[in-house]
Amino acid sequence: MTAPAAAIRRLDAREPEFLTTLDALLAFEGGADARIDAAVSEILCAVRTTGDTAVLEYTRRFDHLDVKSMAQLELPKSELKAALDSLTIEQREALRLAADRVRVYHERQRAESWDYVEADGTRLGQKVTPLDRVGLYVPGGRASYPSSVLMNAIPAKVAGVGELIMVVPTPNGEKNPLVLAAAAITGVDRVFTVGGAQAVAALAYGTQTLPQVDKIVGPGNAYVAEAKRRVFGTVGIDMVAGPSEVLIISDGSGHADWVAMDLFAQAEHDELAQSILLCTDADFIDAVAASIDRLLPTMPRRETIAASLANRGALIHVDSLEQACAIANRIAPEHLELSVDDAEPWIGCIRHAGAIFVGHWSVEALGDYCAGPNHVLPTMRSARFSSPLGVYDFQKRTSIVQISEAGAQTLGRVASILARGEGLQAHARSAEMRLRDR
């Protein structure tokens, strides 16, 4: 087999047209095509109308399972436990260690209710409560994403979610023991072997068997992403994520092979993933390019990596680390590696990134599995306004307003003036009726 060419564009941030070229490289249209749009629309309508009947029909059609009732699609907890017991000791311990680290990190995120009392006795506050029920979508079949179970289920459980329902497709009956074991370790309450847009619809609308949830989280294919987009508003969703991204800032002090492999780690996700290096040292860029050429033929997913690097990758020469940070903030990447000798001072220069990996040892791949922070991160520049998935995504806040009689005298007059200014007479009179001297 001929090794794929390691074509990756070389750019210079000092060129006059650089920003235009960069913006074109970053551009990505995440919308669904007409075929996906039509299919998802049909599936959502069918599940909303006929519930279990539609879910069973789509499961037979798409996953090739001979099922006649939803009971056949729910896995007992004993099967999850059996999957955990079937793992090697090494796998089981790795899963438990990763879960423990993710849990310890997320326990620090839990928000608490608060209130305060003003001088006139008025009490104001915020009540923080967990969501009642959450749906977790996990890709299934040959795909093995136990890390996705950990990163979505653990913060939900730490938040105190009442019930966590996992859906995972099992095409041709193929179940992944690592995924089921992760469900056992994290305490997922119910697991249904349903996938695709029909699983999202069942979670969003509820069926005769599968209860409606308050929020749906977890990654999926284009059909799943479009279904989540469409049901948003009926239920909450985590995000509609785009392709995976990594941006590496380098001063040339690292190891070229390490940087090349970090670029590969994102590129192997799919051909639309984005891997970019910003480096102040032209010679180091040459060394990284040489490492890419040498290492690529050794990678099992070399065709995907090569296509990703050619489509959306870049090695970019910058004047300074200051310029690199400015470009990074323009990109607002999902993952950012500060692969520099003295990385700590540069953290403050990064305003927009899903996660910052500081120093040569902080490889992004550790963040995907076991560092502790969540690996569900904003993509496609959405790090400018959104955050990693966390416990706060499974909690909601309710305002507490307890006005004292004395407080109503002051606030009633203020509200009356403002309400009349807006032409809302009933608002004004409602406040005025509490005034002692009306």
C-alpha positions as a Markdown table, in Angstrom:
| # | Residue | x | y | z |
|---|---|---|---|---|
| 1 | Met | 0.0 | 0.0 | 0.0 |
| 2 | Thr | 1.3 | 3.4 | -0.9 |
| 3 | Ala | 1.5 | 5.7 | 2.1 |
| 4 | Pro | -0.7 | 8.8 | 1.9 |
| 5 | Ala | 1.0 | 12.1 | 1.3 |
| 6 | Ala | 1.5 | 14.2 | 4.4 |
| 7 | Ala | 0.3 | 17.4 | 2.7 |
| 8 | Ile | -0.2 | 20.2 | 5.1 |
| 9 | Arg | -0.3 | 23.9 | 4.2 |
| 10 | Arg | 2.5 | 26.2 | 5.4 |
| 11 | Leu | 1.4 | 29.8 | 6.3 |
| 12 | Asp | 3.3 | 32.9 | 7.5 |
| 13 | Ala | 1.4 | 35.2 | 9.9 |
| 14 | Arg | 3.5 | 38.1 | 8.6 |
| 15 | Glu | 2.0 | 38.0 | 5.1 |
| 16 | Pro | -0.6 | 40.7 | 4.2 |
| 17 | Glu | -3.3 | 38.2 | 3.3 |
| 18 | Phe | -2.8 | 35.9 | 6.3 |
| 19 | Leu | -5.9 | 36.7 | 8.2 |
| 20 | Thr | -8.1 | 36.3 | 5.1 |
| 21 | Thr | -6.4 | 32.9 | 4.4 |
| 22 | Leu | -6.8 | 31.9 | 8.1 |
| 23 | Asp | -10.5 | 32.7 | 8.2 |
| 24 | Ala | -11.1 | 30.7 | 5.1 |
| 25 | Leu | -9.2 | 27.8 | 6.7 |
| 26 | Leu | -11.4 | 28.0 | 9.8 |
| 27 | Ala | -14.7 | 28.3 | 7.9 |
| 28 | Phe | -17.0 | 25.3 | 8.5 |
| 29 | Glu | -20.6 | 24.9 | 7.6 |
| 30 | Gly | -22.1 | 22.7 | 10.2 |
| 31 | Gly | -25.7 | 22.6 | 8.9 |
| 32 | Ala | -27.4 | 19.4 | 7.8 |
| 33 | Asp | -27.8 | 18.7 | 4.1 |
| 34 | Ala | -31.3 | 18.3 | 2.6 |
| 35 | Arg | -31.3 | 14.5 | 2.8 |
| 36 | Ile | -30.4 | 14.5 | 6.5 |
| 37 | Asp | -32.9 | 17.3 | 7.2 |
| 38 | Ala | -35.7 | 15.4 | 5.6 |
| 39 | Ala | -34.9 | 12.1 | 7.3 |
| 40 | Val | -34.7 | 13.6 | 10.7 |
| 41 | Ser | -37.9 | 15.5 | 10.3 |
| 42 | Glu | -39.7 | 12.3 | 9.4 |
| 43 | Ile | -38.3 | 10.4 | 12.3 |
| 44 | Leu | -39.1 | 13.1 | 14.9 |
| 45 | Cys | -42.7 | 13.3 | 13.6 |
| 46 | Ala | -43.2 | 9.5 | 13.7 |
| 47 | Val | -41.8 | 9.1 | 17.2 |
| 48 | Arg | -43.7 | 12.0 | 18.5 |
| 49 | Thr | -46.9 | 10.6 | 17.0 |
| 50 | Thr | -46.7 | 6.9 | 17.6 |
| 51 | Gly | -44.0 | 6.5 | 20.3 |
| 52 | Asp | -42.8 | 3.0 | 20.9 |
| 53 | Thr | -44.1 | 1.7 | 17.6 |
| 54 | Ala | -41.9 | 4.2 | 15.6 |
| 55 | Val | -38.9 | 3.5 | 17.8 |
| 56 | Leu | -39.2 | -0.2 | 17.3 |
| 57 | Glu | -39.7 | 0.1 | 13.5 |
| 58 | Tyr | -36.6 | 2.4 | 13.1 |
| 59 | Thr | -34.5 | 0.1 | 15.3 |
| 60 | Arg | -35.5 | -2.9 | 13.1 |
| 61 | Arg | -34.7 | -0.9 | 9.9 |
| 62 | Phe | -31.5 | 0.8 | 10.9 |
| 63 | Asp | -29.9 | -1.5 | 13.5 |
| 64 | His | -31.2 | -4.8 | 12.0 |
| 65 | Leu | -32.6 | -6.0 | 15.3 |
| 66 | Asp | -35.6 | -8.4 | 15.4 |
| 67 | Val | -37.4 | -6.7 | 18.3 |
| 68 | Lys | -41.1 | -6.7 | 19.0 |
| 69 | Ser | -41.3 | -4.7 | 22.3 |
| 70 | Met | -39.3 | -2.0 | 24.0 |
| 71 | Ala | -38.7 | -4.3 | 26.9 |
| 72 | Gln | -36.2 | -6.1 | 24.6 |
| 73 | Leu | -34.3 | -2.9 | 24.2 |
| 74 | Glu | -33.8 | -2.1 | 27.9 |
| 75 | Leu | -30.7 | -3.7 | 29.4 |
| 76 | Pro | -30.9 | -4.9 | 33.0 |
| 77 | Lys | -28.4 | -3.6 | 35.5 |
| 78 | Ser | -27.1 | -7.2 | 35.8 |
| 79 | Glu | -25.9 | -7.0 | 32.2 |
| 80 | Leu | -24.0 | -3.8 | 32.9 |
| 81 | Lys | -22.4 | -5.4 | 35.9 |
| 82 | Ala | -21.5 | -8.5 | 33.8 |
| 83 | Ala | -19.8 | -6.2 | 31.2 |
| 84 | Leu | -17.8 | -4.6 | 34.0 |
| 85 | Asp | -16.8 | -8.0 | 35.4 |
| 86 | Ser | -15.8 | -9.2 | 31.9 |
| 87 | Leu | -13.1 | -6.6 | 31.5 |
| 88 | Thr | -9.4 | -7.3 | 32.1 |
| 89 | Ile | -8.1 | -6.1 | 35.5 |
| 90 | Glu | -6.1 | -3.5 | 33.6 |
| 91 | Gln | -9.1 | -2.1 | 31.8 |
| 92 | Arg | -11.3 | -2.1 | 34.9 |
| 93 | Glu | -8.7 | -0.2 | 36.9 |
| 94 | Ala | -8.1 | 2.3 | 34.2 |
| 95 | Leu | -11.9 | 3.0 | 33.9 |
| 96 | Arg | -12.2 | 3.3 | 37.7 |
| 97 | Leu | -9.2 | 5.6 | 38.0 |
| 98 | Ala | -10.4 | 7.9 | 35.2 |
| 99 | Ala | -13.9 | 8.0 | 36.7 |
| 100 | Asp | -12.5 | 8.9 | 40.1 |
| 101 | Arg | -10.5 | 11.7 | 38.7 |
| 102 | Val | -13.4 | 13.1 | 36.7 |
| 103 | Arg | -15.6 | 12.9 | 39.8 |
| 104 | Val | -13.2 | 14.7 | 42.1 |
| 105 | Tyr | -12.8 | 17.5 | 39.6 |
| 106 | His | -16.5 | 18.0 | 39.0 |
| 107 | Glu | -17.4 | 17.9 | 42.7 |
| 108 | Arg | -15.7 | 21.3 | 43.0 |
| 109 | Gln | -18.1 | 22.7 | 40.5 |
| 110 | Arg | -21.3 | 22.0 | 42.4 |
| 111 | Ala | -23.2 | 25.3 | 43.0 |
| 112 | Glu | -25.2 | 25.8 | 46.2 |
| 113 | Ser | -28.3 | 27.9 | 47.0 |
| 114 | Trp | -27.8 | 31.3 | 48.6 |
| 115 | Asp | -29.8 | 34.2 | 50.0 |
| 116 | Tyr | -29.4 | 37.4 | 51.9 |
| 117 | Val | -31.6 | 39.7 | 54.0 |
| 118 | Glu | -31.8 | 43.4 | 53.5 |
| 119 | Ala | -32.2 | 45.9 | 56.4 |
| 120 | Asp | -36.0 | 46.1 | 56.0 |
| 121 | Gly | -36.4 | 42.4 | 56.2 |
| 122 | Thr | -36.6 | 41.7 | 52.4 |
| 123 | Arg | -35.0 | 38.3 | 51.6 |
| 124 | Leu | -33.6 | 37.7 | 48.1 |
| 125 | Gly | -31.7 | 34.6 | 46.9 |
| 126 | Gln | -31.2 | 31.8 | 44.5 |
| 127 | Lys | -32.3 | 28.2 | 44.8 |
| 128 | Val | -30.1 | 25.7 | 42.9 |
| 129 | Thr | -31.7 | 22.4 | 42.0 |
| 130 | Pro | -30.7 | 19.5 | 39.8 |
| 131 | Leu | -32.6 | 18.5 | 36.7 |
| 132 | Asp | -35.1 | 15.7 | 37.3 |
| 133 | Arg | -34.2 | 13.5 | 34.4 |
| 134 | Val | -31.4 | 13.6 | 31.7 |
| 135 | Gly | -30.8 | 11.6 | 28.6 |
| 136 | Leu | -27.3 | 10.5 | 27.6 |
| 137 | Tyr | -26.6 | 9.6 | 24.0 |
| 138 | Val | -23.6 | 7.3 | 23.4 |
| 139 | Pro | -22.4 | 6.1 | 20.0 |
| 140 | Gly | -22.5 | 2.3 | 19.8 |
| 141 | Gly | -21.7 | -0.7 | 17.8 |
| 142 | Arg | -18.0 | -1.1 | 17.0 |
| 143 | Ala | -17.3 | 2.4 | 18.2 |
| 144 | Ser | -16.1 | 2.4 | 21.8 |
| 145 | Tyr | -16.5 | 5.6 | 23.7 |
| 146 | Pro | -16.5 | 4.8 | 27.4 |
| 147 | Ser | -14.9 | 8.2 | 28.0 |
| 148 | Ser | -18.0 | 9.8 | 26.7 |
| 149 | Val | -20.1 | 8.0 | 29.3 |
| 150 | Leu | -17.7 | 9.2 | 32.1 |
| 151 | Met | -17.6 | 12.8 | 30.9 |
| 152 | Asn | -21.4 | 13.1 | 30.6 |
| 153 | Ala | -22.8 | 10.8 | 33.4 |
| 154 | Ile | -20.4 | 11.8 | 36.2 |
| 155 | Pro | -21.2 | 15.6 | 36.3 |
| 156 | Ala | -24.9 | 14.7 | 36.0 |
| 157 | Lys | -24.7 | 12.5 | 39.0 |
| 158 | Val | -22.5 | 15.0 | 41.0 |
| 159 | Ala | -25.2 | 17.6 | 40.3 |
| 160 | Gly | -27.8 | 15.2 | 41.8 |
| 161 | Val | -29.9 | 14.5 | 38.7 |
| 162 | Gly | -32.8 | 12.3 | 39.7 |
| 163 | Glu | -32.6 | 9.8 | 36.8 |
| 164 | Leu | -30.0 | 9.3 | 34.1 |
| 165 | Ile | -31.2 | 7.4 | 31.0 |
| 166 | Met | -28.6 | 6.2 | 28.5 |
| 167 | Val | -29.3 | 5.3 | 24.9 |
| 168 | Val | -26.8 | 3.5 | 22.8 |
| 169 | Pro | -27.3 | 1.8 | 19.5 |
| 170 | Thr | -26.3 | -1.8 | 19.1 |
| 171 | Pro | -26.4 | -2.5 | 15.3 |
| 172 | Asn | -26.8 | -6.2 | 14.6 |
| 173 | Gly | -26.8 | -6.7 | 18.3 |
| 174 | Glu | -23.2 | -5.7 | 18.8 |
| 175 | Lys | -22.7 | -4.3 | 22.3 |
| 176 | Asn | -19.5 | -2.7 | 23.5 |
| 177 | Pro | -18.5 | -4.0 | 27.0 |
| 178 | Leu | -16.4 | -1.0 | 27.8 |
| 179 | Val | -19.4 | 1.3 | 27.2 |
| 180 | Leu | -21.7 | -0.8 | 29.3 |
| 181 | Ala | -19.0 | -1.1 | 32.0 |
| 182 | Ala | -18.7 | 2.7 | 32.1 |
| 183 | Ala | -22.5 | 2.9 | 32.6 |
| 184 | Ala | -22.2 | 0.5 | 35.6 |
| 185 | Ile | -19.3 | 2.5 | 37.2 |
| 186 | Thr | -21.1 | 5.8 | 36.8 |
| 187 | Gly | -24.4 | 4.7 | 38.1 |
| 188 | Val | -26.5 | 5.2 | 35.0 |
| 189 | Asp | -30.1 | 4.4 | 36.0 |
| 190 | Arg | -31.5 | 2.9 | 32.8 |
| 191 | Val | -30.0 | 1.9 | 29.5 |
| 192 | Phe | -31.9 | 1.4 | 26.2 |
| 193 | Thr | -30.2 | 0.0 | 23.1 |
| 194 | Val | -31.7 | 2.6 | 20.8 |
| 195 | Gly | -29.7 | 5.0 | 18.6 |
| 196 | Gly | -30.0 | 7.6 | 15.9 |
| 197 | Ala | -32.5 | 10.4 | 15.6 |
| 198 | Gln | -35.2 | 8.0 | 16.9 |
| 199 | Ala | -33.4 | 7.8 | 20.2 |
| 200 | Val | -33.2 | 11.6 | 20.5 |
| 201 | Ala | -36.9 | 11.9 | 19.6 |
| 202 | Ala | -37.8 | 9.3 | 22.3 |
| 203 | Leu | -35.8 | 11.2 | 24.9 |
| 204 | Ala | -37.2 | 14.5 | 23.9 |
| 205 | Tyr | -40.9 | 13.6 | 23.5 |
| 206 | Gly | -41.2 | 10.5 | 25.6 |
| 207 | Thr | -42.9 | 7.3 | 24.5 |
| 208 | Gln | -45.1 | 4.7 | 26.3 |
| 209 | Thr | -41.9 | 3.1 | 27.7 |
| 210 | Leu | -39.1 | 5.6 | 27.5 |
| 211 | Pro | -39.8 | 8.6 | 29.7 |
| 212 | Gln | -39.3 | 12.2 | 28.5 |
| 213 | Val | -36.1 | 13.9 | 29.8 |
| 214 | Asp | -35.3 | 17.5 | 30.6 |
| 215 | Lys | -32.0 | 17.6 | 28.8 |
| 216 | Ile | -30.1 | 15.5 | 26.2 |
| 217 | Val | -26.3 | 15.3 | 26.2 |
| 218 | Gly | -23.7 | 13.3 | 24.4 |
| 219 | Pro | -22.2 | 13.1 | 20.9 |
| 220 | Gly | -23.5 | 11.4 | 17.8 |
| 221 | Asn | -23.5 | 11.4 | 14.0 |
| 222 | Ala | -25.0 | 14.0 | 11.7 |
| 223 | Tyr | -28.5 | 12.6 | 12.2 |
| 224 | Val | -28.2 | 12.8 | 15.9 |
| 225 | Ala | -26.8 | 16.3 | 15.8 |
| 226 | Glu | -29.6 | 17.5 | 13.6 |
| 227 | Ala | -32.2 | 15.8 | 15.8 |
| 228 | Lys | -30.7 | 17.5 | 18.9 |
| 229 | Arg | -30.8 | 20.8 | 17.1 |
| 230 | Arg | -34.5 | 20.4 | 16.3 |
| 231 | Val | -35.7 | 19.3 | 19.7 |
| 232 | Phe | -33.9 | 22.1 | 21.5 |
| 233 | Gly | -36.6 | 24.1 | 23.3 |
| 234 | Thr | -38.7 | 21.1 | 24.0 |
| 235 | Val | -35.7 | 19.9 | 26.0 |
| 236 | Gly | -32.3 | 21.3 | 26.7 |
| 237 | Ile | -29.2 | 20.1 | 24.9 |
| 238 | Asp | -25.5 | 20.3 | 25.7 |
| 239 | Met | -24.4 | 21.7 | 22.4 |
| 240 | Val | -24.3 | 20.9 | 18.7 |
| 241 | Ala | -20.6 | 20.2 | 18.4 |
| 242 | Gly | -18.5 | 20.5 | 15.2 |
| 243 | Pro | -15.3 | 18.6 | 14.3 |
| 244 | Ser | -12.6 | 18.3 | 16.9 |
| 245 | Glu | -9.9 | 21.0 | 17.0 |
| 246 | Val | -6.4 | 21.4 | 18.4 |
| 247 | Leu | -4.2 | 24.5 | 18.3 |
| 248 | Ile | -0.6 | 24.2 | 19.5 |
| 249 | Ile | 1.4 | 27.3 | 20.4 |
| 250 | Ser | 5.2 | 26.5 | 20.3 |
| 251 | Asp | 8.4 | 28.4 | 20.8 |
| 252 | Gly | 10.4 | 25.6 | 19.3 |
| 253 | Ser | 11.5 | 24.3 | 22.7 |
| 254 | Gly | 9.6 | 21.0 | 22.5 |
| 255 | His | 10.1 | 17.7 | 20.6 |
| 256 | Ala | 9.0 | 17.8 | 17.0 |
| 257 | Asp | 7.7 | 14.2 | 17.2 |
| 258 | Trp | 5.5 | 15.0 | 20.2 |
| 259 | Val | 4.0 | 18.0 | 18.4 |
| 260 | Ala | 3.4 | 16.0 | 15.2 |
| 261 | Met | 1.6 | 13.2 | 17.2 |
| 262 | Asp | -0.5 | 15.8 | 19.0 |
| 263 | Leu | -1.6 | 17.1 | 15.6 |
| 264 | Phe | -2.3 | 13.5 | 14.5 |
| 265 | Ala | -4.4 | 12.8 | 17.7 |
| 266 | Gln | -7.0 | 15.4 | 16.5 |
| 267 | Ala | -6.7 | 14.6 | 12.8 |
| 268 | Glu | -7.5 | 10.9 | 13.3 |
| 269 | His | -11.1 | 11.8 | 14.5 |
| 270 | Asp | -12.3 | 12.5 | 11.0 |
| 271 | Glu | -11.4 | 14.3 | 7.8 |
| 272 | Leu | -13.0 | 17.5 | 9.0 |
| 273 | Ala | -11.0 | 17.7 | 12.2 |
| 274 | Gln | -8.6 | 20.7 | 12.5 |
| 275 | Ser | -5.0 | 20.6 | 13.7 |
| 276 | Ile | -3.0 | 23.8 | 13.6 |
| 277 | Leu | 0.5 | 24.7 | 14.9 |
| 278 | Leu | 1.6 | 28.3 | 15.6 |
| 279 | Cys | 5.3 | 28.5 | 16.1 |
| 280 | Thr | 7.9 | 31.3 | 16.4 |
| 281 | Asp | 10.8 | 29.1 | 15.2 |
| 282 | Ala | 10.9 | 28.4 | 11.4 |
| 283 | Asp | 13.5 | 25.6 | 11.9 |
| 284 | Phe | 11.2 | 23.8 | 14.4 |
| 285 | Ile | 8.3 | 24.0 | 11.9 |
| 286 | Asp | 10.5 | 22.3 | 9.4 |
| 287 | Ala | 11.3 | 19.6 | 12.0 |
| 288 | Val | 7.6 | 19.1 | 12.7 |
| 289 | Ala | 6.9 | 18.8 | 9.0 |
| 290 | Ala | 9.6 | 16.1 | 8.7 |
| 291 | Ser | 8.2 | 14.3 | 11.7 |
| 292 | Ile | 4.7 | 14.3 | 10.1 |
| 293 | Asp | 6.2 | 12.8 | 6.9 |
| 294 | Arg | 8.1 | 10.1 | 8.8 |
| 295 | Leu | 5.4 | 9.1 | 11.4 |
| 296 | Leu | 2.3 | 9.3 | 9.2 |
| 297 | Pro | 2.9 | 5.9 | 7.4 |
| 298 | Thr | 3.1 | 4.2 | 10.8 |
| 299 | Met | -0.4 | 5.3 | 11.8 |
| 300 | Pro | -3.3 | 2.8 | 11.5 |
| 301 | Arg | -5.7 | 5.7 | 10.6 |
| 302 | Arg | -3.2 | 7.4 | 8.3 |
| 303 | Glu | -5.7 | 8.0 | 5.4 |
| 304 | Thr | -8.0 | 9.9 | 7.7 |
| 305 | Ile | -5.1 | 11.9 | 9.3 |
| 306 | Ala | -3.6 | 12.8 | 5.9 |
| 307 | Ala | -7.0 | 14.0 | 4.6 |
| 308 | Ser | -7.6 | 16.0 | 7.8 |
| 309 | Leu | -4.2 | 17.7 | 7.7 |
| 310 | Ala | -4.6 | 18.5 | 3.9 |
| 311 | Asn | -8.2 | 19.8 | 4.3 |
| 312 | Arg | -8.0 | 21.9 | 7.4 |
| 313 | Gly | -4.5 | 21.7 | 9.0 |
| 314 | Ala | -1.7 | 24.3 | 8.9 |
| 315 | Leu | 1.8 | 24.9 | 10.2 |
| 316 | Ile | 2.0 | 28.7 | 10.8 |
| 317 | His | 5.1 | 30.8 | 11.4 |
| 318 | Val | 4.5 | 33.7 | 13.8 |
| 319 | Asp | 6.7 | 36.6 | 14.9 |
| 320 | Ser | 6.2 | 36.2 | 18.6 |
| 321 | Leu | 4.2 | 34.4 | 21.3 |
| 322 | Glu | 2.2 | 37.6 | 21.7 |
| 323 | Gln | 1.1 | 37.3 | 18.1 |
| 324 | Ala | 0.4 | 33.6 | 18.5 |
| 325 | Cys | -1.9 | 34.3 | 21.5 |
| 326 | Ala | -3.7 | 37.0 | 19.5 |
| 327 | Ile | -4.3 | 34.5 | 16.6 |
| 328 | Ala | -5.4 | 31.9 | 19.2 |
| 329 | Asn | -8.0 | 34.2 | 20.5 |
| 330 | Arg | -9.3 | 34.8 | 17.0 |
| 331 | Ile | -9.5 | 31.0 | 16.4 |
| 332 | Ala | -11.0 | 30.3 | 19.9 |
| 333 | Pro | -10.1 | 26.6 | 19.6 |
| 334 | Glu | -11.6 | 23.6 | 21.4 |
| 335 | His | -8.2 | 22.5 | 22.7 |
| 336 | Leu | -5.1 | 24.7 | 23.0 |
| 337 | Glu | -1.7 | 23.4 | 23.9 |
| 338 | Leu | 0.9 | 25.9 | 25.3 |
| 339 | Ser | 3.9 | 23.9 | 24.2 |
| 340 | Val | 6.5 | 26.4 | 25.4 |
| 341 | Asp | 9.4 | 26.4 | 27.8 |
| 342 | Asp | 7.8 | 28.8 | 30.3 |
| 343 | Ala | 4.1 | 28.4 | 29.7 |
| 344 | Glu | 2.6 | 29.7 | 32.9 |
| 345 | Pro | 2.8 | 33.5 | 32.0 |
| 346 | Trp | 1.0 | 32.9 | 28.7 |
| 347 | Ile | -2.2 | 31.5 | 30.3 |
| 348 | Gly | -3.4 | 35.0 | 31.0 |
| 349 | Cys | -3.1 | 36.0 | 27.4 |
| 350 | Ile | -5.6 | 33.3 | 26.2 |
| 351 | Arg | -9.2 | 34.6 | 26.5 |
| 352 | His | -11.0 | 32.1 | 24.2 |
| 353 | Ala | -10.4 | 28.3 | 24.4 |
| 354 | Gly | -12.3 | 25.3 | 25.5 |
| 355 | Ala | -9.4 | 23.9 | 27.5 |
| 356 | Ile | -5.8 | 25.1 | 27.9 |
| 357 | Phe | -3.1 | 22.4 | 28.2 |
| 358 | Val | 0.0 | 24.0 | 29.9 |
| 359 | Gly | 3.5 | 22.9 | 29.1 |
| 360 | His | 5.1 | 20.1 | 27.2 |
| 361 | Trp | 3.8 | 17.3 | 29.4 |
| 362 | Ser | 0.2 | 18.4 | 29.3 |
| 363 | Val | -0.8 | 16.5 | 26.2 |
| 364 | Glu | -4.4 | 16.9 | 25.1 |
| 365 | Ala | -5.0 | 13.2 | 24.9 |
| 366 | Leu | -4.8 | 13.0 | 28.7 |
| 367 | Gly | -7.7 | 15.5 | 28.8 |
| 368 | Asp | -9.8 | 13.2 | 26.6 |
| 369 | Tyr | -9.7 | 10.4 | 29.1 |
| 370 | Cys | -8.4 | 10.9 | 32.6 |
| 371 | Ala | -7.0 | 14.3 | 33.5 |
| 372 | Gly | -10.3 | 15.2 | 35.3 |
| 373 | Pro | -11.8 | 18.2 | 33.5 |
| 374 | Asn | -14.5 | 17.5 | 31.0 |
| 375 | His | -13.7 | 16.7 | 27.4 |
| 376 | Val | -17.0 | 18.0 | 26.1 |
| 377 | Leu | -15.8 | 21.3 | 24.8 |
| 378 | Pro | -17.0 | 24.2 | 22.6 |
| 379 | Thr | -16.0 | 24.0 | 19.0 |
| 380 | Met | -16.3 | 26.2 | 15.9 |
| 381 | Arg | -15.2 | 29.4 | 17.7 |
| 382 | Ser | -18.1 | 29.0 | 20.3 |
| 383 | Ala | -15.4 | 29.1 | 23.1 |
| 384 | Arg | -15.9 | 32.9 | 22.7 |
| 385 | Phe | -19.2 | 32.5 | 24.6 |
| 386 | Ser | -19.6 | 29.0 | 25.9 |
| 387 | Ser | -17.9 | 26.7 | 28.3 |
| 388 | Pro | -16.9 | 23.0 | 28.9 |
| 389 | Leu | -19.7 | 20.7 | 30.0 |
| 390 | Gly | -19.9 | 20.6 | 33.7 |
| 391 | Val | -22.1 | 20.1 | 36.8 |
| 392 | Tyr | -23.6 | 23.5 | 36.2 |
| 393 | Asp | -25.2 | 22.2 | 33.0 |
| 394 | Phe | -27.2 | 19.7 | 35.1 |
| 395 | Gln | -28.4 | 22.3 | 37.6 |
| 396 | Lys | -30.9 | 25.1 | 37.3 |
| 397 | Arg | -31.3 | 28.3 | 39.2 |
| 398 | Thr | -34.6 | 29.7 | 40.6 |
| 399 | Ser | -34.8 | 33.2 | 42.0 |
| 400 | Ile | -36.2 | 33.6 | 45.5 |
| 401 | Val | -38.1 | 36.9 | 46.2 |
| 402 | Gln | -39.5 | 37.5 | 49.6 |
| 403 | Ile | -40.5 | 41.2 | 50.0 |
| 404 | Ser | -41.1 | 42.5 | 53.5 |
| 405 | Glu | -44.0 | 44.9 | 54.2 |
| 406 | Ala | -41.5 | 47.7 | 54.7 |
| 407 | Gly | -39.7 | 46.7 | 51.5 |
| 408 | Ala | -42.9 | 46.8 | 49.6 |
| 409 | Gln | -43.3 | 50.5 | 50.5 |
| 410 | Thr | -40.1 | 51.5 | 48.9 |
| 411 | Leu | -40.0 | 49.1 | 46.0 |
| 412 | Gly | -43.8 | 49.6 | 45.3 |
| 413 | Arg | -43.2 | 53.3 | 44.5 |
| 414 | Val | -40.2 | 52.5 | 42.3 |
| 415 | Ala | -42.1 | 49.8 | 40.4 |
| 416 | Ser | -45.1 | 52.1 | 40.0 |
| 417 | Ile | -43.1 | 54.8 | 38.3 |
| 418 | Leu | -41.3 | 52.4 | 35.9 |
| 419 | Ala | -44.5 | 50.5 | 35.1 |
| 420 | Arg | -46.4 | 53.7 | 34.2 |
| 421 | Gly | -43.5 | 54.8 | 32.1 |
| 422 | Glu | -43.9 | 51.6 | 30.1 |
| 423 | Gly | -47.6 | 52.0 | 29.9 |
| 424 | Leu | -48.4 | 49.0 | 31.9 |
| 425 | Gln | -51.1 | 50.3 | 34.3 |
| 426 | Ala | -52.0 | 46.9 | 35.9 |
| 427 | His | -48.4 | 46.4 | 36.8 |
| 428 | Ala | -48.4 | 49.8 | 38.5 |
| 429 | Arg | -51.6 | 49.3 | 40.3 |
| 430 | Ser | -50.6 | 45.9 | 41.5 |
| 431 | Ala | -47.6 | 47.4 | 43.2 |
| 432 | Glu | -49.5 | 50.5 | 44.5 |
| 433 | Met | -52.1 | 48.3 | 46.2 |
| 434 | Arg | -49.4 | 47.3 | 48.7 |
| 435 | Leu | -48.6 | 50.9 | 49.7 |
| 436 | Arg | -50.0 | 51.9 | 53.1 |
| 437 | Asp | -50.7 | 55.5 | 52.0 |
| 438 | Arg | -52.4 | 54.8 | 48.7 |
